[in-house]
């Protein structure tokens, strides 16, 4: 009979058997609720013939749920001791490939052989943003990402641009994907229990960005300036990048009031500002 890995006693037994302890520094909080695993695997929307990448399989709880969909699973794990554990816990699933390494140091596109793939993960929370940005900026053929993260980060990522919760990460993620929160997962669903509430987020790559700009890097420089010091009015943020006269000229050309805070700008307003800054740089 197949052993359910997402179970408190099973996780405890496996860790004891390998004389291991969950490593806080690597964000090791293992899922112990089969229903949560099943819901994440279902949300990934994969089945036979599909490919899915998992980041941080741990002892293999979510990996098992993904394997049960019939999809080909590639799972990258940083902790070498857990890679040894996975060889045993997932021995019954030939469609699972375990890769030992740091996802941030991995050429994920090459690993997935240039084929389209989904990503599903209960992320290590200490590097949620770097992982997200790495995946989104690598121009990978992603079909969908279903990621568990800290609730606070989920709220920021899915915030409406221009609203109170929005940050530079909101803009960076929503420029490339449509983001929505799927469901919350309480600390009691993990072992050890994290201190924070968790949320599963779905990101679906957009066929085209919400705005068309001539220079994407410039857009994100301007956005980052707003959130580097969000209490300042945007004119003062912009003066960190340009001299005062240039900043005022750009804001005027974009039809923006520099006494507003940048965090309140809409996509369309960012577009106008980026075009004004681009025109200024091309002079
Ligand atoms: N998927 C398992 C589960 O849901 O029970 C474990 C999730 S745990 C929150 C995060 C996992 O990511 C840990 O196994 C940790 O060792 C691994 N990890 C941490 N940093 C990593 C990195 N840079 N690359 C790959 N895996 C990493």
py3Dmol code that shows the C-alpha trace and the ligand (Angstrom):
import py3Dmol

protein = """\
ATOM      1  CA  UNK A   1       0.000   0.000   0.000  1.00  0.00           C
ATOM      2  CA  UNK A   2       1.120   3.542  -0.770  1.00  0.00           C
ATOM      3  CA  UNK A   3       2.209   5.457   2.338  1.00  0.00           C
ATOM      4  CA  UNK A   4       0.694   8.926   2.708  1.00  0.00           C
ATOM      5  CA  UNK A   5       3.703  11.188   3.285  1.00  0.00           C
ATOM      6  CA  UNK A   6       1.661  14.236   4.361  1.00  0.00           C
ATOM      7  CA  UNK A   7       1.057  12.939   7.848  1.00  0.00           C
ATOM      8  CA  UNK A   8       2.478  14.076  11.188  1.00  0.00           C
ATOM      9  CA  UNK A   9       3.505  10.561  12.344  1.00  0.00           C
ATOM     10  CA  UNK A  10       5.025   9.701   8.972  1.00  0.00           C
ATOM     11  CA  UNK A  11       7.068  12.915   8.783  1.00  0.00           C
ATOM     12  CA  UNK A  12       8.233  12.384  12.366  1.00  0.00           C
ATOM     13  CA  UNK A  13       9.153   8.749  11.645  1.00  0.00           C
ATOM     14  CA  UNK A  14      11.077   9.605   8.464  1.00  0.00           C
ATOM     15  CA  UNK A  15      13.067  12.373  10.143  1.00  0.00           C
ATOM     16  CA  UNK A  16      13.883  10.085  13.092  1.00  0.00           C
ATOM     17  CA  UNK A  17      14.853   7.221  10.775  1.00  0.00           C
ATOM     18  CA  UNK A  18      17.384   9.453   8.968  1.00  0.00           C
ATOM     19  CA  UNK A  19      18.408  11.185  12.242  1.00  0.00           C
ATOM     20  CA  UNK A  20      17.377  14.565  10.819  1.00  0.00           C
ATOM     21  CA  UNK A  21      15.785  17.697  12.188  1.00  0.00           C
ATOM     22  CA  UNK A  22      13.896  20.289  10.162  1.00  0.00           C
ATOM     23  CA  UNK A  23      16.343  23.088   9.325  1.00  0.00           C
ATOM     24  CA  UNK A  24      14.889  26.502  10.078  1.00  0.00           C
ATOM     25  CA  UNK A  25      17.611  28.276   8.084  1.00  0.00           C
ATOM     26  CA  UNK A  26      16.360  26.550   4.907  1.00  0.00           C
ATOM     27  CA  UNK A  27      12.698  27.208   5.628  1.00  0.00           C
ATOM     28  CA  UNK A  28      11.871  23.553   6.282  1.00  0.00           C
ATOM     29  CA  UNK A  29       8.208  23.319   7.293  1.00  0.00           C
ATOM     30  CA  UNK A  30       6.746  20.080   5.992  1.00  0.00           C
ATOM     31  CA  UNK A  31       3.092  19.698   5.028  1.00  0.00           C
ATOM     32  CA  UNK A  32       1.160  17.177   7.124  1.00  0.00           C
ATOM     33  CA  UNK A  33      -2.366  17.629   5.649  1.00  0.00           C
ATOM     34  CA  UNK A  34      -3.182  15.411   2.653  1.00  0.00           C
ATOM     35  CA  UNK A  35      -6.082  17.724   1.669  1.00  0.00           C
ATOM     36  CA  UNK A  36      -3.727  20.723   1.323  1.00  0.00           C
ATOM     37  CA  UNK A  37      -1.337  18.671  -0.809  1.00  0.00           C
ATOM     38  CA  UNK A  38      -4.226  17.490  -3.003  1.00  0.00           C
ATOM     39  CA  UNK A  39      -5.563  21.047  -3.390  1.00  0.00           C
ATOM     40  CA  UNK A  40      -2.163  22.448  -4.437  1.00  0.00           C
ATOM     41  CA  UNK A  41      -1.628  19.581  -6.892  1.00  0.00           C
ATOM     42  CA  UNK A  42      -5.125  20.127  -8.367  1.00  0.00           C
ATOM     43  CA  UNK A  43      -4.518  23.888  -8.641  1.00  0.00           C
ATOM     44  CA  UNK A  44      -1.335  23.224 -10.628  1.00  0.00           C
ATOM     45  CA  UNK A  45      -3.702  21.919 -13.319  1.00  0.00           C
ATOM     46  CA  UNK A  46      -1.314  19.231 -14.588  1.00  0.00           C
ATOM     47  CA  UNK A  47      -1.952  15.668 -15.703  1.00  0.00           C
ATOM     48  CA  UNK A  48      -0.417  12.900 -17.809  1.00  0.00           C
ATOM     49  CA  UNK A  49       1.831  14.344 -20.533  1.00  0.00           C
ATOM     50  CA  UNK A  50       2.507  17.581 -18.595  1.00  0.00           C
ATOM     51  CA  UNK A  51       5.671  18.681 -16.838  1.00  0.00           C
ATOM     52  CA  UNK A  52       5.833  20.268 -13.446  1.00  0.00           C
ATOM     53  CA  UNK A  53       8.740  21.702 -11.499  1.00  0.00           C
ATOM     54  CA  UNK A  54       8.684  21.573  -7.730  1.00  0.00           C
ATOM     55  CA  UNK A  55      11.018  23.755  -5.672  1.00  0.00           C
ATOM     56  CA  UNK A  56      12.045  22.333  -2.308  1.00  0.00           C
ATOM     57  CA  UNK A  57      10.409  18.868  -2.123  1.00  0.00           C
ATOM     58  CA  UNK A  58      11.534  18.333   1.492  1.00  0.00           C
ATOM     59  CA  UNK A  59      10.663  14.738   2.359  1.00  0.00           C
ATOM     60  CA  UNK A  60       8.374  14.484  -0.689  1.00  0.00           C
ATOM     61  CA  UNK A  61       4.876  15.329   0.593  1.00  0.00           C
ATOM     62  CA  UNK A  62       3.787  17.671  -2.203  1.00  0.00           C
ATOM     63  CA  UNK A  63       5.896  15.724  -4.707  1.00  0.00           C
ATOM     64  CA  UNK A  64       3.737  12.681  -3.997  1.00  0.00           C
ATOM     65  CA  UNK A  65       0.586  14.704  -4.653  1.00  0.00           C
ATOM     66  CA  UNK A  66       2.017  16.011  -7.932  1.00  0.00           C
ATOM     67  CA  UNK A  67       3.140  12.513  -8.995  1.00  0.00           C
ATOM     68  CA  UNK A  68      -0.409  11.245  -8.408  1.00  0.00           C
ATOM     69  CA  UNK A  69      -1.681  13.597 -11.147  1.00  0.00           C
ATOM     70  CA  UNK A  70       0.323  11.559 -13.663  1.00  0.00           C
ATOM     71  CA  UNK A  71       2.503  14.550 -14.649  1.00  0.00           C
ATOM     72  CA  UNK A  72       6.285  14.254 -14.983  1.00  0.00           C
ATOM     73  CA  UNK A  73       7.709  15.897 -11.854  1.00  0.00           C
ATOM     74  CA  UNK A  74      11.158  17.457 -11.539  1.00  0.00           C
ATOM     75  CA  UNK A  75      11.946  18.498  -7.970  1.00  0.00           C
ATOM     76  CA  UNK A  76      14.991  20.566  -6.914  1.00  0.00           C
ATOM     77  CA  UNK A  77      16.119  20.228  -3.300  1.00  0.00           C
ATOM     78  CA  UNK A  78      18.961  22.187  -1.688  1.00  0.00           C
ATOM     79  CA  UNK A  79      19.446  19.973   1.373  1.00  0.00           C
ATOM     80  CA  UNK A  80      21.578  16.983   0.329  1.00  0.00           C
ATOM     81  CA  UNK A  81      20.422  14.911   3.279  1.00  0.00           C
ATOM     82  CA  UNK A  82      16.833  15.313   2.109  1.00  0.00           C
ATOM     83  CA  UNK A  83      17.844  14.224  -1.389  1.00  0.00           C
ATOM     84  CA  UNK A  84      18.836  10.900   0.183  1.00  0.00           C
ATOM     85  CA  UNK A  85      15.490  10.741   1.983  1.00  0.00           C
ATOM     86  CA  UNK A  86      13.596  11.448  -1.255  1.00  0.00           C
ATOM     87  CA  UNK A  87      15.307   8.563  -3.040  1.00  0.00           C
ATOM     88  CA  UNK A  88      13.507   6.319  -0.562  1.00  0.00           C
ATOM     89  CA  UNK A  89      10.203   8.076   0.067  1.00  0.00           C
ATOM     90  CA  UNK A  90       9.505   8.537  -3.669  1.00  0.00           C
ATOM     91  CA  UNK A  91      10.985   5.245  -4.877  1.00  0.00           C
ATOM     92  CA  UNK A  92       7.510   4.108  -6.011  1.00  0.00           C
ATOM     93  CA  UNK A  93       7.130   7.036  -8.471  1.00  0.00           C
ATOM     94  CA  UNK A  94       9.219   6.599 -11.624  1.00  0.00           C
ATOM     95  CA  UNK A  95       7.793   9.838 -13.080  1.00  0.00           C
ATOM     96  CA  UNK A  96       9.603  11.847 -10.378  1.00  0.00           C
ATOM     97  CA  UNK A  97      13.107  13.163 -10.991  1.00  0.00           C
ATOM     98  CA  UNK A  98      14.971  14.577  -7.980  1.00  0.00           C
ATOM     99  CA  UNK A  99      17.673  17.150  -8.609  1.00  0.00           C
ATOM    100  CA  UNK A 100      20.134  18.100  -5.889  1.00  0.00           C
ATOM    101  CA  UNK A 101      20.902  21.828  -5.856  1.00  0.00           C
ATOM    102  CA  UNK A 102      19.955  25.438  -5.258  1.00  0.00           C
ATOM    103  CA  UNK A 103      17.133  26.549  -7.533  1.00  0.00           C
ATOM    104  CA  UNK A 104      18.674  30.036  -7.763  1.00  0.00           C
ATOM    105  CA  UNK A 105      21.886  28.527  -9.187  1.00  0.00           C
ATOM    106  CA  UNK A 106      20.090  26.225 -11.613  1.00  0.00           C
ATOM    107  CA  UNK A 107      19.465  26.817 -15.300  1.00  0.00           C
ATOM    108  CA  UNK A 108      15.794  25.906 -14.951  1.00  0.00           C
ATOM    109  CA  UNK A 109      15.037  26.267 -18.669  1.00  0.00           C
ATOM    110  CA  UNK A 110      17.737  23.718 -19.567  1.00  0.00           C
ATOM    111  CA  UNK A 111      16.629  21.427 -16.735  1.00  0.00           C
ATOM    112  CA  UNK A 112      13.095  21.394 -18.184  1.00  0.00           C
ATOM    113  CA  UNK A 113      14.546  20.799 -21.672  1.00  0.00           C
ATOM    114  CA  UNK A 114      12.989  23.933 -23.147  1.00  0.00           C
ATOM    115  CA  UNK A 115       9.490  22.423 -22.827  1.00  0.00           C
ATOM    116  CA  UNK A 116       6.510  24.259 -21.281  1.00  0.00           C
ATOM    117  CA  UNK A 117       6.021  23.494 -17.590  1.00  0.00           C
ATOM    118  CA  UNK A 118       4.079  24.451 -14.488  1.00  0.00           C
ATOM    119  CA  UNK A 119       5.652  25.256 -11.126  1.00  0.00           C
ATOM    120  CA  UNK A 120       4.202  24.049  -7.829  1.00  0.00           C
ATOM    121  CA  UNK A 121       5.861  24.636  -4.487  1.00  0.00           C
ATOM    122  CA  UNK A 122       5.580  25.135  -0.793  1.00  0.00           C
ATOM    123  CA  UNK A 123       8.336  27.730  -0.971  1.00  0.00           C
ATOM    124  CA  UNK A 124      11.146  28.215   1.525  1.00  0.00           C
ATOM    125  CA  UNK A 125       9.870  31.546   2.888  1.00  0.00           C
ATOM    126  CA  UNK A 126      13.293  33.116   3.457  1.00  0.00           C
ATOM    127  CA  UNK A 127      13.799  33.384  -0.324  1.00  0.00           C
ATOM    128  CA  UNK A 128      10.248  33.719  -1.703  1.00  0.00           C
ATOM    129  CA  UNK A 129      10.941  36.972  -3.560  1.00  0.00           C
ATOM    130  CA  UNK A 130      14.308  35.967  -5.099  1.00  0.00           C
ATOM    131  CA  UNK A 131      12.799  32.671  -6.333  1.00  0.00           C
ATOM    132  CA  UNK A 132       9.757  34.409  -7.763  1.00  0.00           C
ATOM    133  CA  UNK A 133      11.801  37.073  -9.537  1.00  0.00           C
ATOM    134  CA  UNK A 134      14.290  34.502 -10.814  1.00  0.00           C
ATOM    135  CA  UNK A 135      11.506  32.418 -12.360  1.00  0.00           C
ATOM    136  CA  UNK A 136       9.644  35.396 -13.821  1.00  0.00           C
ATOM    137  CA  UNK A 137      12.699  37.163 -15.233  1.00  0.00           C
ATOM    138  CA  UNK A 138      14.220  34.066 -16.846  1.00  0.00           C
ATOM    139  CA  UNK A 139      11.770  34.113 -19.788  1.00  0.00           C
ATOM    140  CA  UNK A 140      10.795  30.485 -19.184  1.00  0.00           C
ATOM    141  CA  UNK A 141       7.898  28.761 -20.988  1.00  0.00           C
ATOM    142  CA  UNK A 142       5.788  28.736 -17.804  1.00  0.00           C
ATOM    143  CA  UNK A 143       2.171  27.596 -18.021  1.00  0.00           C
ATOM    144  CA  UNK A 144       1.201  28.413 -14.428  1.00  0.00           C
ATOM    145  CA  UNK A 145       2.720  28.816 -10.984  1.00  0.00           C
ATOM    146  CA  UNK A 146       0.983  27.645  -7.825  1.00  0.00           C
ATOM    147  CA  UNK A 147       3.017  28.742  -4.850  1.00  0.00           C
ATOM    148  CA  UNK A 148       2.537  28.639  -1.117  1.00  0.00           C
ATOM    149  CA  UNK A 149       4.033  31.608   0.685  1.00  0.00           C
ATOM    150  CA  UNK A 150       3.612  33.743   3.754  1.00  0.00           C
ATOM    151  CA  UNK A 151       0.150  35.345   3.728  1.00  0.00           C
ATOM    152  CA  UNK A 152       1.592  38.842   3.995  1.00  0.00           C
ATOM    153  CA  UNK A 153       3.698  38.307   0.855  1.00  0.00           C
ATOM    154  CA  UNK A 154       0.679  36.817  -0.947  1.00  0.00           C
ATOM    155  CA  UNK A 155      -1.338  39.929  -0.112  1.00  0.00           C
ATOM    156  CA  UNK A 156       1.391  42.173  -1.462  1.00  0.00           C
ATOM    157  CA  UNK A 157       1.825  40.214  -4.661  1.00  0.00           C
ATOM    158  CA  UNK A 158      -1.903  40.184  -5.413  1.00  0.00           C
ATOM    159  CA  UNK A 159      -2.608  43.805  -4.335  1.00  0.00           C
ATOM    160  CA  UNK A 160      -4.197  46.174  -6.829  1.00  0.00           C
ATOM    161  CA  UNK A 161      -1.422  48.445  -8.226  1.00  0.00           C
ATOM    162  CA  UNK A 162      -1.917  51.903  -6.726  1.00  0.00           C
ATOM    163  CA  UNK A 163      -3.491  50.508  -3.521  1.00  0.00           C
ATOM    164  CA  UNK A 164      -2.054  50.575   0.006  1.00  0.00           C
ATOM    165  CA  UNK A 165      -0.729  46.985  -0.031  1.00  0.00           C
ATOM    166  CA  UNK A 166       1.075  47.317  -3.370  1.00  0.00           C
ATOM    167  CA  UNK A 167       4.883  47.325  -3.508  1.00  0.00           C
ATOM    168  CA  UNK A 168       7.647  47.057  -6.109  1.00  0.00           C
ATOM    169  CA  UNK A 169       7.114  43.261  -6.069  1.00  0.00           C
ATOM    170  CA  UNK A 170       3.397  43.744  -6.882  1.00  0.00           C
ATOM    171  CA  UNK A 171       4.306  45.637 -10.035  1.00  0.00           C
ATOM    172  CA  UNK A 172       7.087  43.209 -11.021  1.00  0.00           C
ATOM    173  CA  UNK A 173       4.843  40.149 -10.618  1.00  0.00           C
ATOM    174  CA  UNK A 174       1.707  41.645 -12.164  1.00  0.00           C
ATOM    175  CA  UNK A 175       3.626  43.033 -15.128  1.00  0.00           C
ATOM    176  CA  UNK A 176       4.280  39.424 -16.131  1.00  0.00           C
ATOM    177  CA  UNK A 177       1.416  37.423 -14.634  1.00  0.00           C
ATOM    178  CA  UNK A 178      -2.163  37.560 -13.415  1.00  0.00           C
ATOM    179  CA  UNK A 179      -1.993  36.846  -9.717  1.00  0.00           C
ATOM    180  CA  UNK A 180      -4.716  35.677  -7.354  1.00  0.00           C
ATOM    181  CA  UNK A 181      -4.913  34.149  -3.895  1.00  0.00           C
ATOM    182  CA  UNK A 182      -6.445  30.668  -3.853  1.00  0.00           C
ATOM    183  CA  UNK A 183      -6.671  29.656  -0.193  1.00  0.00           C
ATOM    184  CA  UNK A 184      -5.099  30.120   3.236  1.00  0.00           C
ATOM    185  CA  UNK A 185      -3.244  27.384   5.074  1.00  0.00           C
ATOM    186  CA  UNK A 186      -2.911  27.621   8.886  1.00  0.00           C
ATOM    187  CA  UNK A 187       0.352  26.889  10.769  1.00  0.00           C
ATOM    188  CA  UNK A 188      -1.182  23.627  12.087  1.00  0.00           C
ATOM    189  CA  UNK A 189      -0.919  22.118   8.576  1.00  0.00           C
ATOM    190  CA  UNK A 190       2.876  21.997   8.832  1.00  0.00           C
ATOM    191  CA  UNK A 191       5.530  20.318  10.913  1.00  0.00           C
ATOM    192  CA  UNK A 192       7.164  22.205  12.490  1.00  0.00           C
ATOM    193  CA  UNK A 193       4.422  24.869  12.510  1.00  0.00           C
ATOM    194  CA  UNK A 194       5.611  28.208  11.062  1.00  0.00           C
ATOM    195  CA  UNK A 195       4.906  31.384  13.008  1.00  0.00           C
ATOM    196  CA  UNK A 196       2.880  32.913  10.192  1.00  0.00           C
ATOM    197  CA  UNK A 197      -0.272  32.194   8.211  1.00  0.00           C
ATOM    198  CA  UNK A 198       0.351  30.847   4.706  1.00  0.00           C
ATOM    199  CA  UNK A 199      -1.517  31.379   1.442  1.00  0.00           C
ATOM    200  CA  UNK A 200      -1.460  29.551  -1.879  1.00  0.00           C
ATOM    201  CA  UNK A 201      -1.191  31.925  -4.833  1.00  0.00           C
ATOM    202  CA  UNK A 202      -1.809  31.226  -8.508  1.00  0.00           C
ATOM    203  CA  UNK A 203       0.182  33.124 -11.126  1.00  0.00           C
ATOM    204  CA  UNK A 204      -0.800  32.790 -14.776  1.00  0.00           C
ATOM    205  CA  UNK A 205       1.668  34.291 -17.269  1.00  0.00           C
ATOM    206  CA  UNK A 206       0.128  37.113 -19.314  1.00  0.00           C
ATOM    207  CA  UNK A 207       0.278  36.887 -23.093  1.00  0.00           C
ATOM    208  CA  UNK A 208       1.283  40.586 -23.045  1.00  0.00           C
ATOM    209  CA  UNK A 209       2.168  43.025 -20.239  1.00  0.00           C
ATOM    210  CA  UNK A 210      -0.571  45.371 -18.953  1.00  0.00           C
ATOM    211  CA  UNK A 211       1.253  48.352 -20.499  1.00  0.00           C
ATOM    212  CA  UNK A 212       3.589  48.691 -23.481  1.00  0.00           C
ATOM    213  CA  UNK A 213       6.792  50.608 -22.726  1.00  0.00           C
ATOM    214  CA  UNK A 214       9.916  51.143 -24.812  1.00  0.00           C
ATOM    215  CA  UNK A 215      12.243  50.280 -21.925  1.00  0.00           C
ATOM    216  CA  UNK A 216      11.165  47.743 -19.266  1.00  0.00           C
ATOM    217  CA  UNK A 217      14.284  48.238 -17.153  1.00  0.00           C
ATOM    218  CA  UNK A 218      13.596  51.940 -16.981  1.00  0.00           C
ATOM    219  CA  UNK A 219      10.002  51.248 -15.880  1.00  0.00           C
ATOM    220  CA  UNK A 220      11.231  49.122 -12.981  1.00  0.00           C
ATOM    221  CA  UNK A 221      13.927  51.656 -11.991  1.00  0.00           C
ATOM    222  CA  UNK A 222      11.189  54.274 -11.732  1.00  0.00           C
ATOM    223  CA  UNK A 223       8.900  51.903  -9.795  1.00  0.00           C
ATOM    224  CA  UNK A 224      11.666  50.867  -7.370  1.00  0.00           C
ATOM    225  CA  UNK A 225      12.447  54.537  -6.683  1.00  0.00           C
ATOM    226  CA  UNK A 226       8.844  55.011  -5.508  1.00  0.00           C
ATOM    227  CA  UNK A 227       8.936  52.094  -3.090  1.00  0.00           C
ATOM    228  CA  UNK A 228      12.501  52.615  -1.829  1.00  0.00           C
ATOM    229  CA  UNK A 229      11.039  55.415   0.238  1.00  0.00           C
ATOM    230  CA  UNK A 230       7.275  55.228  -0.024  1.00  0.00           C
ATOM    231  CA  UNK A 231       6.595  58.022   2.463  1.00  0.00           C
ATOM    232  CA  UNK A 232       8.116  60.626   0.173  1.00  0.00           C
ATOM    233  CA  UNK A 233       6.182  62.361  -2.577  1.00  0.00           C
ATOM    234  CA  UNK A 234       7.225  60.959  -5.942  1.00  0.00           C
ATOM    235  CA  UNK A 235       8.996  64.141  -7.076  1.00  0.00           C
ATOM    236  CA  UNK A 236      11.501  63.580  -4.259  1.00  0.00           C
ATOM    237  CA  UNK A 237      11.874  59.880  -5.113  1.00  0.00           C
ATOM    238  CA  UNK A 238      12.580  60.810  -8.717  1.00  0.00           C
ATOM    239  CA  UNK A 239      15.271  63.256  -7.628  1.00  0.00           C
ATOM    240  CA  UNK A 240      17.280  60.250  -6.447  1.00  0.00           C
ATOM    241  CA  UNK A 241      17.595  59.335 -10.144  1.00  0.00           C
ATOM    242  CA  UNK A 242      17.585  62.730 -11.932  1.00  0.00           C
ATOM    243  CA  UNK A 243      18.275  66.362 -11.108  1.00  0.00           C
ATOM    244  CA  UNK A 244      15.316  68.433  -9.892  1.00  0.00           C
ATOM    245  CA  UNK A 245      14.659  70.252 -13.183  1.00  0.00           C
ATOM    246  CA  UNK A 246      14.710  67.003 -15.177  1.00  0.00           C
ATOM    247  CA  UNK A 247      12.419  65.302 -12.662  1.00  0.00           C
ATOM    248  CA  UNK A 248       9.924  68.168 -12.875  1.00  0.00           C
ATOM    249  CA  UNK A 249      10.058  68.200 -16.675  1.00  0.00           C
ATOM    250  CA  UNK A 250       9.348  64.456 -16.832  1.00  0.00           C
ATOM    251  CA  UNK A 251       6.460  64.649 -14.407  1.00  0.00           C
ATOM    252  CA  UNK A 252       4.968  67.549 -16.405  1.00  0.00           C
ATOM    253  CA  UNK A 253       5.416  65.678 -19.710  1.00  0.00           C
ATOM    254  CA  UNK A 254       3.671  62.659 -18.161  1.00  0.00           C
ATOM    255  CA  UNK A 255       0.846  64.854 -16.806  1.00  0.00           C
ATOM    256  CA  UNK A 256       1.554  63.692 -13.242  1.00  0.00           C
ATOM    257  CA  UNK A 257       1.409  65.628 -10.005  1.00  0.00           C
ATOM    258  CA  UNK A 258       4.835  65.125  -8.390  1.00  0.00           C
ATOM    259  CA  UNK A 259       3.326  65.784  -4.957  1.00  0.00           C
ATOM    260  CA  UNK A 260       1.550  62.441  -5.094  1.00  0.00           C
ATOM    261  CA  UNK A 261       3.174  59.324  -3.722  1.00  0.00           C
ATOM    262  CA  UNK A 262       4.400  56.921  -6.390  1.00  0.00           C
ATOM    263  CA  UNK A 263       2.620  54.039  -4.647  1.00  0.00           C
ATOM    264  CA  UNK A 264      -0.697  55.545  -5.813  1.00  0.00           C
ATOM    265  CA  UNK A 265       0.200  55.546  -9.538  1.00  0.00           C
ATOM    266  CA  UNK A 266      -1.795  53.303 -11.860  1.00  0.00           C
ATOM    267  CA  UNK A 267      -0.287  51.252 -14.685  1.00  0.00           C
ATOM    268  CA  UNK A 268      -1.284  53.910 -17.204  1.00  0.00           C
ATOM    269  CA  UNK A 269       0.450  56.598 -15.143  1.00  0.00           C
ATOM    270  CA  UNK A 270       3.620  54.489 -14.911  1.00  0.00           C
ATOM    271  CA  UNK A 271       3.483  54.063 -18.669  1.00  0.00           C
ATOM    272  CA  UNK A 272       3.327  57.832 -19.261  1.00  0.00           C
ATOM    273  CA  UNK A 273       6.169  58.445 -16.808  1.00  0.00           C
ATOM    274  CA  UNK A 274       8.363  55.753 -18.384  1.00  0.00           C
ATOM    275  CA  UNK A 275       7.800  57.208 -21.844  1.00  0.00           C
ATOM    276  CA  UNK A 276       8.651  60.722 -20.552  1.00  0.00           C
ATOM    277  CA  UNK A 277      11.849  59.431 -18.886  1.00  0.00           C
ATOM    278  CA  UNK A 278      12.745  57.485 -22.028  1.00  0.00           C
ATOM    279  CA  UNK A 279      12.258  60.583 -24.195  1.00  0.00           C
ATOM    280  CA  UNK A 280      14.423  62.575 -21.765  1.00  0.00           C
ATOM    281  CA  UNK A 281      17.215  59.956 -21.908  1.00  0.00           C
ATOM    282  CA  UNK A 282      17.093  59.900 -25.724  1.00  0.00           C
ATOM    283  CA  UNK A 283      17.527  63.692 -26.013  1.00  0.00           C
TER     284      UNK A 283
END
"""
ligand_1 = """\
27
LIG
N 7.644 20.542 -0.222
C 7.836 20.148 1.150
C 6.507 20.161 1.867
O 5.606 20.866 1.382
O 6.370 19.493 2.877
C 8.864 21.019 1.874
C 8.623 22.506 1.809
S 9.690 23.461 2.844
C 8.644 24.840 3.189
C 10.865 24.196 1.727
C 11.902 23.260 1.134
O 12.759 24.029 0.259
C 12.830 22.593 2.127
O 12.894 21.225 1.861
C 14.202 23.255 1.896
O 15.301 22.405 2.195
C 14.116 23.587 0.424
N 14.983 24.699 -0.023
C 15.391 25.772 0.689
N 16.138 26.593 -0.073
C 16.199 26.042 -1.311
C 16.842 26.393 -2.538
N 17.581 27.516 -2.633
N 16.706 25.586 -3.622
C 15.973 24.431 -3.518
N 15.349 24.042 -2.383
C 15.449 24.818 -1.297
"""
view = py3Dmol.view(width=600, height=400)
view.addModel(protein, "pdb")
view.setStyle({"model": 0}, {"cartoon": {"style": "trace"}})
view.addModel(ligand_1, "xyz")
view.setStyle({"model": 1}, {"stick": {}})
view.zoomTo()
view.show()
